[in-house]
Amino acid sequence: MQLHGVGTITFYDPKTGDFGALGHGILDVDTEELIDIARGDIITSKIVSIVKAEKGKPGELQGSIDNGKVIGEVYKNTNFGIYGKLDNVEELKNDTSKEMEVMPREEVKVGKASILCTIDNNKQEEYEIEIEKVYTSTNRTNKNMIIRVTDERLLEKTGGIIQGMSGSPIIQDGKFVGAVTHVMVNNPEKGYGIFADTMLKQMKEVENN
């Protein structure tokens, strides 16, 4: 079995199948520059192991795509995430009753929130976080919020935010606020998030190109 790094589909439009994922771009490991992707596949994966984060050492979700199914195509890799279209949504096994409104950045506030992520048993769970800072005026970065994991269950399992959780949706007051993008390596309980409206705008631009 070959292990792979994984990422999260953040949202999709059930009417069109268009999706956004990760909240940040996929970079070349040598040059740290954005990779120009002409086309790619989205494949279902299974989480097989967790490398817990420690101060100075980022953790990681490791997944396997053995028996994975192609559920869509990637059209664009941007600084604000990857975007494309899903054509096999049934494989996500999502509860379609959980459609959410998008919260405009002006309404995002410091305080309690949660993230949705799949850690073990390949089951999506909701975990408590705190939004500590909000930068509403930033449009050119994927670091619009500082978040802190407060849920003891998640801290016990992962030590905080780890690689593979990028794209995990951030929820506040029952609305879609944004997505997890980065971990603070020296304090993995904390990380950054991108606004939902930034990702939606990027998805629209991809649609129109």
Protein Blocks (a to p, Z undefined) as FASTA:
>chain_A
ZZddddddfbdcfknopacehjiacddfklopacddfbdcddddddfbdcdddehiacdd
dddfehiacfbdcfbdcfkbccdddfblmlnopafklcccdddfklpccddddddddfbh
oiacddddddfbdcfkbckbcbfbccddfbfklmmmnopaaehjgoiacdeehiafbdcf
bdcfklmkbccdddfklmmmmmmmmmmZZ
